[in-house]
Amino acid sequence: MSDQDWRATQALARRVLREGAPLVLTDDVRALLLRTAREVAITDAVDALRTEAGALALLAEASRRITDGSNRLMDALHRMYRHQRAGNYDDARQEMRDVLAVEVVPYYRETAQGQLDDMADEP
């Protein structure tokens, strides 16, 4: 995961999708969108970049996956830690399994799996 790319993608999405700035598909913007798409498991990015509408949809989907995945994981981690503090490791593990059941972004999946693995020796 490239934190810098994700910040740049989110900033671009804010300017274009929320503030109405035009999406100018420079070589740098295309490269950013392709890298980000790869990192958030979007497979048809090259095709999407062939049209302005496709590029806008790609930007929106990449931004959504970053935001939704982050929110989902952070919320689940908060609940997981609360369950752990209460000694309820079954529910703590289930929080990470629930993330893994729906998450597509590899970075967020790896984080959830790592948390689940860390609880393997717990009751």
Secondary structure as UniProt FT lines:
FT   HELIX           3..13
FT   HELIX           14..18
FT   HELIX           27..39
FT   TURN            40..41
FT   HELIX           45..48
FT   TURN            49..50
FT   HELIX           52..85
FT   TURN            86..87
FT   HELIX           89..102
FT   HELIX           106..118
FT   TURN            119..121
//
